[in-house]
Amino acid sequence: MGMRILTLLLAHNLQVEGLHRGSKVRGVNLGGWLVIEGWIKPSLFDGIANGDMLDGTEVQFKSVTLQKYVSADNGGGMNVTVDRDVASSWETFRLWRVSPSEFQFRTSKGQFLTCDGDGCTVSATANSPSTSETYEIERNGNSRIHMKTKNGAYLQATTDGQLTADYPGSPGWDDNAATFDMTILSNNLHGDYQLANGYGHDRAKDVLKRHRNTFITIEDFKFLYKHGINTVRIPVGWWIAFDPDPPSPFIEGSLDALDNAFLWAQEYDIKCIIDLHAAPGSQNGMEHSASRDGFIGWPDSPDNIQQSLNVIEFLVSRYARNPALLGIELLNEPSAGTVPLDTLVSYYKQGYQIVRKHSSTAYVIMCQRIGMADPMELYQANIGSHNTVLDLHYYNLFDAYFVNMSVGDNIQYIYNSREGQLKALNSSNSPLVFIGEWVNEWNVTSGSQKDYQDFGRAQLEVYNAASFGWCYWTIKNDRQHWDFEWNIRSNYLQLGKSPSKQRFNIFGLIGLAFTCFCLPFL
């Protein structure tokens, strides 16, 4: 017992270079600000026409005459047929939005439906989309649709199960060969790509300018300072390096907002971690990596990897001498299923060297792969020798394992599993350990305020032992328990004393631990 207390006390007393208000990072993420996540603030998408058909929406089409589904056999690479009784992955297409009524259809293997000229037969053989892969969708309510080529020809399902662009005249909405029932299977991606491409540049610029100017302000930094927060982790997208003229459809202005964050941070003695949350091509297929349609293209493209390194160089060269900079996170949440470890380690090693070229002190933060990956894999990679940090994201969510856990089960999991992992990682030779994302939320549906307080207290007790510190996800959110400011104001999360207010003497701590160890023998 005494040795466990000593271990925890020593871990709590570690010092992170550059922090003046406390020994370690005690932080909050500024999520949903410079990288959009629609679930954080859904109203950002309210004004988009055909908002249920954004980029990445998964759809299926069923002929009303044949009662068969449109199918890209083998997932693409062949002619398209209309002959399936049941829809699965071959019959599911992801939308690329061209305008509110024009779309391109991507198959499960990545090809696009193509049809070149009147009377053509549709195939799934185009590797990249252009005019011949663009179709207008006419809707009659939510379900029934017509599809029309750029030449004005309507697609129809022929009696022999083909999809051709030769329907005569203009179809009505009765049961005819050019009419299909469209099922929207999912509309889950609501990120920067969907917002910008959904509104179009000018309208999106207005929406994002207003959001960036109001969602986070200096008053939020004042609030964080008041409650003992000494660090903010700021997610950014790769297009920030191209401001004020980022590649389409991304919208300029995030760099000015980041500059403001550094000014506000200096005013309130708060440090900044810049986190490359969205990499070109997407490192995880999620909306917060600005994926267009859920495909993951970052690890397979040397150009995407090099561009990411260029973004790191841009950011660290711009902020290396800024007194508010604490660290650079090279990549957020790469997918274990699609990002090979050797690719990631190579990228991290190059990123470390880039940061060190501009700063000898900035922390270089490396996020573990999400999914089935052991964080120890990055300890064994020898990525850098000085001020390196491993970022772990701890959620009692997003996994069937947590679905039926009770209040007590969730709390015990923090002590029985998370504490043990942190102890093992803390005792390893560099890098430091950072709980870069965690939240006071779970799958418990009837938790009381006290239940949440107890869950938060358990997490803080354990995560305070992380050798680099922790960062709550996120500062504001329409979902209350994810909203840090709401949690504090509503007393659902009790931070207790900040490290800056705890003046421990290390020898006193050792003496206390020694006493605890010896008491059973007295």
C-alpha positions in Angstrom: 0.0 0.0 0.0 2.8 2.4 0.9 4.6 1.8 -2.3 1.4 2.4 -4.3 1.0 5.8 -2.6 4.6 6.7 -3.2 4.2 5.8 -6.9 1.1 7.9 -7.3 2.6 10.9 -5.3 5.8 10.8 -7.4 3.8 10.7 -10.6 1.6 13.7 -9.4 4.8 15.7 -8.7 6.4 15.4 -12.1 7.0 18.7 -13.9 6.3 19.5 -17.5 8.7 22.0 -18.9 7.1 25.4 -19.7 4.1 25.2 -17.4 3.9 28.0 -14.8 0.5 27.2 -13.4 0.9 23.6 -12.2 3.3 20.7 -12.6 1.5 19.0 -15.5 -1.0 19.6 -18.3 -4.5 20.2 -16.9 -6.2 21.0 -20.2 -9.3 21.3 -22.3 -9.7 20.6 -26.0 -11.1 23.4 -28.2 -13.0 20.8 -30.3 -15.5 21.7 -33.0 -13.9 25.1 -33.5 -11.3 25.1 -36.3 -12.1 21.5 -37.3 -15.9 21.1 -37.6 -17.7 18.2 -36.0 -21.4 18.4 -36.7 -22.5 16.5 -33.6 -20.8 19.2 -31.4 -22.9 22.0 -33.0 -25.5 20.5 -35.4 -27.1 23.9 -36.2 -24.1 24.7 -38.4 -25.7 22.5 -41.1 -29.3 23.7 -40.8 -29.2 25.9 -43.9 -27.9 23.4 -46.4 -30.3 22.5 -49.2 -30.8 18.7 -49.5 -28.9 18.4 -46.2 -29.7 14.7 -46.0 -27.5 14.2 -49.1 -24.1 15.5 -48.0 -20.8 14.2 -49.2 -20.3 10.6 -47.9 -24.0 9.9 -47.5 -24.6 6.2 -48.2 -27.6 5.5 -50.5 -29.3 2.5 -52.3 -31.5 2.6 -55.3 -34.4 0.2 -56.1 -36.2 0.1 -59.4 -39.9 0.5 -58.8 -40.8 -1.6 -61.9 -38.3 -4.5 -61.4 -38.3 -4.3 -57.6 -34.5 -4.9 -57.8 -31.6 -3.0 -56.4 -28.9 -1.2 -58.5 -25.7 -3.1 -58.0 -22.0 -2.6 -58.7 -21.0 -6.2 -59.1 -17.9 -7.2 -57.1 -18.0 -3.7 -55.5 -16.9 -2.0 -58.8 -14.9 -2.5 -61.9 -17.7 -3.9 -64.1 -21.1 -2.9 -65.6 -23.8 -1.9 -63.2 -26.8 -4.2 -63.0 -30.4 -3.9 -61.6 -30.9 -7.5 -60.5 -30.5 -7.8 -56.7 -33.3 -8.7 -54.4 -31.4 -7.7 -51.2 -29.1 -4.8 -50.8 -25.6 -5.1 -49.3 -22.2 -3.4 -49.8 -22.3 -3.8 -53.6 -25.7 -2.1 -53.7 -24.5 0.8 -51.5 -23.0 4.0 -53.0 -21.4 7.0 -51.3 -22.3 10.4 -52.6 -19.9 13.0 -53.8 -21.9 16.2 -54.0 -21.4 18.6 -56.9 -24.3 20.9 -56.3 -27.5 20.6 -54.2 -29.0 18.4 -57.0 -26.0 16.9 -58.7 -24.0 14.0 -57.4 -21.4 11.4 -58.2 -21.7 7.8 -56.9 -18.8 6.0 -55.5 -18.8 2.2 -55.0 -17.5 0.2 -52.1 -14.2 -0.4 -53.9 -13.8 3.3 -54.8 -14.8 3.5 -58.5 -17.5 5.8 -59.7 -20.5 5.1 -61.8 -19.9 6.4 -65.3 -22.0 6.8 -68.5 -20.6 8.5 -71.6 -23.3 9.8 -73.9 -27.0 9.2 -74.7 -27.9 5.5 -74.8 -24.9 4.4 -72.8 -24.8 1.6 -70.3 -23.8 2.6 -66.8 -20.6 0.9 -65.5 -18.6 1.2 -62.3 -15.2 1.7 -63.9 -14.1 5.3 -63.4 -11.3 5.9 -61.0 -11.9 9.6 -60.7 -15.1 11.6 -61.4 -15.8 14.2 -64.0 -18.7 15.2 -66.3 -19.5 11.6 -67.4 -19.7 10.5 -63.7 -22.1 13.4 -62.7 -25.8 12.8 -62.4 -28.7 15.1 -61.5 -31.2 13.7 -59.0 -34.8 14.8 -59.2 -36.7 14.1 -56.0 -40.4 13.6 -55.4 -40.5 13.9 -51.6 -37.9 12.0 -49.7 -37.9 8.6 -51.5 -38.7 8.5 -55.2 -36.1 9.8 -57.6 -35.0 10.1 -61.2 -31.4 10.1 -62.2 -30.3 12.2 -65.3 -26.9 12.5 -67.0 -25.3 15.8 -67.8 -26.6 15.4 -71.4 -30.2 15.3 -70.1 -30.8 11.6 -70.6 -32.7 9.8 -67.8 -31.4 6.5 -66.5 -33.7 3.5 -66.6 -33.7 -0.1 -65.5 -34.1 -2.3 -68.5 -36.1 -5.5 -68.4 -32.9 -7.5 -68.7 -31.4 -5.9 -65.6 -29.2 -3.2 -67.1 -28.9 0.5 -66.2 -29.0 2.6 -69.3 -29.3 6.3 -70.2 -32.0 6.0 -72.8 -35.4 6.5 -71.2 -37.6 8.2 -73.8 -38.9 11.7 -72.9 -39.5 12.9 -69.3 -40.8 10.3 -66.8 -43.6 11.0 -64.4 -43.7 9.7 -60.9 -45.8 6.6 -61.6 -44.3 3.1 -61.8 -42.0 3.5 -64.8 -38.5 2.3 -65.6 -36.8 5.6 -64.8 -38.2 5.9 -61.3 -36.3 4.5 -58.3 -36.9 4.4 -54.6 -33.8 5.9 -52.8 -32.9 4.7 -49.3 -30.6 6.9 -47.3 -28.6 4.3 -45.4 -26.5 6.7 -43.4 -25.8 10.4 -43.3 -23.1 10.4 -40.6 -20.3 12.7 -41.9 -20.7 16.3 -40.9 -17.3 17.8 -41.1 -15.5 20.6 -42.8 -15.8 19.0 -46.2 -19.6 18.5 -45.9 -20.2 22.0 -44.6 -18.1 23.8 -47.2 -19.2 21.7 -50.1 -22.8 21.7 -48.9 -23.3 25.4 -48.7 -20.9 26.4 -51.4 -17.9 28.8 -50.8 -19.6 32.1 -50.2 -22.3 30.9 -47.9 -19.9 28.6 -46.1 -17.5 31.5 -45.6 -20.2 33.5 -43.8 -21.2 30.5 -41.6 -17.7 29.7 -40.6 -16.6 33.3 -40.0 -19.5 33.7 -37.6 -18.7 30.4 -35.9 -15.0 31.0 -35.5 -15.6 34.5 -34.1 -18.2 33.4 -31.5 -17.8 29.7 -30.6 -14.5 30.4 -28.8 -13.6 33.8 -27.4 -11.2 35.4 -24.9 -14.0 34.9 -22.3 -13.5 31.1 -22.6 -9.8 31.5 -21.8 -10.8 33.6 -18.8 -13.1 30.8 -17.7 -10.5 28.2 -18.1 -7.9 30.2 -16.2 -10.4 30.8 -13.4 -10.9 27.0 -13.0 -7.2 26.1 -13.0 -6.8 25.0 -16.6 -3.3 25.6 -17.8 -3.4 24.2 -21.4 -5.6 24.0 -24.5 -5.3 21.4 -27.2 -6.4 23.0 -30.5 -7.4 20.7 -33.3 -6.6 22.1 -36.8 -7.0 20.9 -40.3 -4.2 20.5 -42.9 -5.6 23.4 -45.0 -4.7 25.9 -42.4 -1.2 26.0 -43.9 -2.7 27.4 -47.1 -4.6 30.3 -45.6 -5.8 32.7 -47.0 -6.3 30.5 -50.1 -6.9 26.9 -49.0 -7.7 24.2 -51.6 -11.4 23.8 -52.5 -13.8 23.4 -50.8 -12.1 24.4 -47.5 -12.7 27.9 -46.2 -10.1 30.5 -45.2 -9.8 32.0 -41.8 -8.7 29.3 -39.4 -5.2 30.7 -39.2 -6.4 34.0 -38.0 -8.4 32.3 -35.3 -5.4 30.2 -34.2 -3.4 33.4 -33.9 -6.1 34.8 -31.7 -6.0 31.7 -29.5 -2.3 32.2 -28.9 -2.9 35.9 -28.0 -5.6 34.9 -25.5 -3.5 32.1 -24.1 -0.7 34.5 -23.4 -3.0 36.9 -21.6 -4.1 34.2 -19.2 -0.9 32.2 -18.9 -2.3 29.2 -20.7 -0.2 27.0 -23.0 -1.2 25.7 -26.4 -0.9 22.3 -28.1 -1.5 22.4 -31.8 -3.0 19.2 -32.9 -3.1 18.1 -36.6 -6.6 16.7 -36.3 -7.4 16.4 -40.0 -4.6 15.2 -42.4 -4.9 15.2 -46.2 -6.7 12.1 -47.5 -8.0 11.4 -44.0 -6.1 9.2 -41.5 -9.3 7.5 -40.1 -12.3 8.2 -42.4 -14.1 10.2 -39.7 -15.7 13.6 -40.0 -13.2 15.1 -37.7 -10.4 14.2 -40.1 -12.4 16.1 -42.8 -13.0 12.9 -44.8 -15.1 13.5 -47.9 -16.8 10.1 -47.9 -15.3 7.8 -45.2 -12.4 6.4 -47.3 -9.0 6.6 -45.8 -6.4 7.8 -48.2 -3.6 9.2 -46.0 -1.3 6.2 -45.5 -1.3 5.0 -49.1 -0.2 8.4 -50.6 3.4 9.6 -50.2 2.1 13.0 -51.3 -0.4 13.1 -48.5 2.2 12.2 -45.9 4.7 14.7 -47.3 2.0 17.4 -47.3 1.3 16.6 -43.6 4.9 17.1 -42.8 4.9 20.4 -44.6 1.9 21.4 -42.5 3.9 20.5 -39.3 6.8 22.6 -40.6 4.5 25.5 -41.3 2.9 25.4 -37.8 6.1 24.9 -35.8 8.0 27.6 -37.8 5.2 30.1 -37.2 4.8 29.4 -33.4 8.1 28.0 -32.2 9.1 31.3 -30.6 5.7 32.1 -29.2 5.8 31.8 -25.4 2.4 30.1 -25.4 3.4 27.1 -27.5 3.8 23.9 -25.4 3.7 21.2 -28.1 2.8 20.0 -31.6 0.7 16.9 -32.0 1.8 15.3 -35.3 -1.5 13.4 -36.1 -4.7 12.7 -34.3 -6.2 9.2 -34.1 -4.7 7.3 -37.0 -6.7 4.2 -37.7 -5.0 0.9 -36.6 -7.0 -1.0 -39.3 -5.6 1.1 -42.2 -2.5 2.9 -41.1 0.4 0.5 -40.9 2.7 0.9 -37.9 5.8 1.3 -40.0 4.2 4.1 -42.0 3.2 5.9 -38.9 6.5 5.5 -37.1 8.4 6.8 -40.2 6.1 9.8 -40.3 6.5 10.5 -36.5 10.3 10.3 -36.8 10.3 12.8 -39.6 7.8 15.0 -37.8 10.0 14.9 -34.7 13.0 16.1 -36.7 11.0 18.9 -38.2 9.9 20.2 -34.8 13.4 19.9 -33.4 14.8 21.9 -36.4 12.7 24.9 -35.1 12.5 24.2 -31.4 14.6 22.4 -28.9 11.9 22.5 -26.2 8.5 22.1 -27.8 6.9 18.7 -26.9 6.4 16.4 -29.8 3.1 14.5 -29.2 2.3 11.2 -31.0 -1.2 9.8 -30.8 -1.6 6.1 -30.5 -3.5 4.3 -33.3 -7.2 3.9 -32.5 -8.7 0.4 -32.7 -6.8 -2.7 -31.9 -3.4 -1.3 -31.2 -1.1 -1.5 -28.1 0.3 1.9 -27.1 3.5 0.2 -26.2 4.2 -0.2 -29.9 5.2 3.5 -30.0 7.5 3.2 -27.0 9.5 0.5 -28.8 10.0 2.7 -31.9 12.6 5.1 -30.6 11.0 8.1 -32.3 12.8 10.9 -30.5 15.1 11.4 -27.5 13.8 14.6 -25.9 10.3 15.9 -24.9 8.3 13.3 -26.6 4.7 12.4 -25.5 2.3 9.6 -26.2 -1.3 10.6 -26.5 -4.0 8.1 -25.3 -7.7 8.7 -25.7 -9.8 7.2 -22.9 -13.6 6.8 -23.4 -15.9 4.4 -21.7 -17.8 4.6 -24.9 -17.6 3.5 -28.6 -17.2 -0.2 -27.8 -19.8 -2.9 -27.1 -17.7 -3.7 -24.0 -19.1 -0.7 -22.2 -22.8 -0.9 -23.3 -24.3 -2.6 -20.3 -21.9 -1.4 -17.6 -23.4 0.0 -14.4 -22.2 3.1 -12.6 -20.0 1.0 -10.4 -18.7 -1.1 -13.3 -17.6 2.1 -15.1 -15.8 3.4 -12.1 -14.1 0.1 -11.3 -12.9 -0.1 -14.9 -11.1 3.2 -14.4 -9.3 1.8 -11.4 -8.8 -1.8 -12.5 -7.8 -1.2 -16.1 -6.8 2.4 -16.9 -4.8 2.9 -13.7 -2.8 -0.3 -14.4 -2.0 0.7 -18.0 -1.0 4.2 -16.9 1.3 2.8 -14.2 3.0 0.5 -16.8 3.4 3.3 -19.3 4.7 5.8 -16.7 7.4 3.4 -15.6 8.7 2.9 -19.2 11.5 4.9 -20.6 10.1 8.0 -22.4 7.8 9.3 -23.9 5.7 10.9 -21.3 2.0 9.9 -21.1 -0.9 12.2 -22.0 -4.6 11.5 -21.8 -5.3 13.8 -24.6 -9.0 13.1 -24.7 -11.5 12.0 -22.1 -15.0 12.9 -21.1 -17.3 12.6 -18.1 -19.9 10.6 -20.1 -20.8 7.0 -20.4 -23.5 4.6 -21.6 -25.4 4.8 -18.3 -28.8 6.3 -19.1 -30.1 7.1 -15.6 -27.0 8.5 -13.9 -27.6 11.0 -11.1 -25.5 14.1 -10.5 -23.7 12.3 -7.8 -23.0 9.3 -10.1 -21.4 11.7 -12.6 -19.4 13.4 -9.8 -18.1 10.0 -8.7 -17.2 8.9 -12.3 -15.4 12.2 -12.9 -13.6 12.0 -9.6 -12.3 8.5 -10.4 -11.1 9.6 -13.8 -9.3 12.7 -12.4 -7.7 10.6 -9.6 -6.3 8.2 -12.2 -5.5 10.5 -15.0 -3.8 13.0 -12.8 -1.1 10.4 -12.5 -0.3 10.5 -16.3 3.2 11.8 -16.5 2.3 14.6 -19.0 -1.2 15.3 -17.9 -4.7 15.3 -19.4 -7.1 17.2 -21.6 -10.9 17.1 -21.4 -13.0 16.7 -24.6 -14.4 19.3 -25.2 -14.8 22.9 -24.1 -18.4 23.3 -25.6 -20.9 20.9 -26.9 -24.6 20.7 -27.6 -24.5 17.4 -25.6 -24.2 18.7 -22.1 -22.0 16.1 -20.5 -19.4 16.5 -23.2 -19.4 20.3 -22.5 -16.6 21.2 -20.1 -18.0 24.6 -19.2 -21.5 23.1 -18.5 -20.0 20.4 -16.4 -18.2 22.9 -14.2 -21.0 25.4 -13.9 -23.5 22.6 -13.2 -21.2 20.9 -10.7 -21.3 17.6 -12.5 -17.5 17.6 -12.8 -15.5 18.6 -9.7 -11.9 19.4 -10.5 -10.8 20.0 -7.0 -7.6 21.9 -6.3 -5.5 22.7 -9.3 -1.8 21.5 -9.1 -0.7 25.1 -8.9 -2.4 25.4 -5.5 -0.8 22.3 -4.1 2.6 23.1 -2.7 3.9 19.6 -2.0 7.5 19.1 -0.8 8.9 16.0 -2.4 10.7 14.9 0.7 7.5 15.3 2.7 5.8 13.1 0.2 8.4 10.4 0.5 8.2 10.6 4.2 4.4 10.2 4.1 4.7 7.2 1.8 7.3 5.7 4.1 5.1 6.2 7.1 2.1 4.5 5.3 4.4 1.6 4.4 5.7 1.2 7.9 2.4 1.6 9.8 1.3 -2.0 9.4 4.6 -3.1 11.1 4.3 -0.8 14.1 
